[in-house]
């Protein structure tokens, strides 16, 4: 009887070890700054390795290696088209998990909160618009919602009512904006600096402007959760 109970305990221990080992491998796959940036890029839509290289400081070999780690841990999926391989996040459930981790980190790790506030302060974007507030502003004719991401990301998906003005084109488009309207600029998410840069440029040119405190992926998940 004693021997049987001991064997059962060993099986239980092996089960727990295997489960925690698998969880640790997933978390280890996430514990890399370059891979976290890739996840943010893919939260905007499908991208090729070449597309990821263009928007990060990674070279082709490093980007491919990081993508393989993410793929092996069921974080991203891949499809091939001619000579190109395109990657995307495996599902919205993972995107929701990533967003929760990011929010928790900023709210609970004091140094990250200080860095975030310093970034916002430097670019005059401390008075950010929350997603709930945005919902009440979207149908307001006196509000202009600017998507300052690259146009390809806008075409993949964007916040309802937003106008695409990629950051490199912003200065050329200033004459098209009315100073009577309040402008809300958004980009990829809370760690993306494009909206901060847009707020700084617009405010220095006399426009009433605020940034959205999050980005398109967070807005998209909020819509899915409310349906």
Number of C-alpha atoms within 10 A of each C-alpha: 5 6 8 8 9 11 11 11 12 11 11 12 12 12 12 12 12 12 11 12 12 13 13 12 12 17 12 12 19 18 11 11 9 17 18 17 16 24 21 20 22 21 23 23 17 18 22 19 18 15 14 23 18 12 11 13 11 15 13 14 11 14 19 18 12 18 24 16 17 22 18 13 18 15 20 20 18 16 11 10 8 5 5 12 14 16 22 22 25 16 13 14 10 16 20 15 10 17 18 12 11 14 12 11 14 16 11 10 10 11 12 13 14 12 12 15 14 14 17 22 14 12 19 20 25 17 13 18 18 13 16 10 11 17 12 9 17 17 12 12 9 14 18 21 25 24 28 25 24 17 14 13 23 21 10 10 14 21 18 13 12 17 15 20 21 20 20 12 12 16 13 10 10 14 9 7 13 14 16 10 15 19 22 24 30 30 30 23 22 20 17 17 16 22 31 27 21 29 25 21 19 20 17 12 12 9 19 17 24 25 29 24 23 22 25 23 24 20 19 15 15 14 11 10 8 6 5
